[in-house]
Amino acid sequence: MPEPLLTALLMADVIVTEDNGKKVLVGIFSKFNIPQFPAQVPPWFLYAGVENLVGHNTFTFNLAREDTQEVAFSAGGEIQVQDPTSGVEIVLMVPPIVFRSHGRYVLQFLVNGHELISRNLPVNLIGTR
């Protein structure tokens, strides 16, 4: 069996699954802009698309500050895939989390214990008006 293949990793304010199974991602973003710290951000969503899976699989999302490795969020689950020719869509709600200070955070996505991708998620301090 080929290695798992990541087809998408997106962050959004809201993800809605329509009656026909299609996903609607609202407010896709790649960073947080925050006026003061510590700051609690409202719930948001992760979307991952993966191909080349079959049978029982596990997945994990980890979000940690790059310089200190302090974990801001970690969650995972299991997927059972019958048809290896069909892709899998994983949608996960991230509960409200607290960022203690600005900096670079790294979002890591693992399938069956192997990292498929990691991407930067900057948490920026912005001026207040």
Secondary structure, DSSP 8 states (H G I E B T S, - for coil): ----EEEEEEEEEEEEE-TTS-EEEEEEES-EEESSSSEEE--EEEEEEEES--EEEEEEEEEEETTT--EEEEEEEEEEES-TTS-EEEEEEE--EEE-S-EEEEEEEEETTEEEEEEEEEEEE----
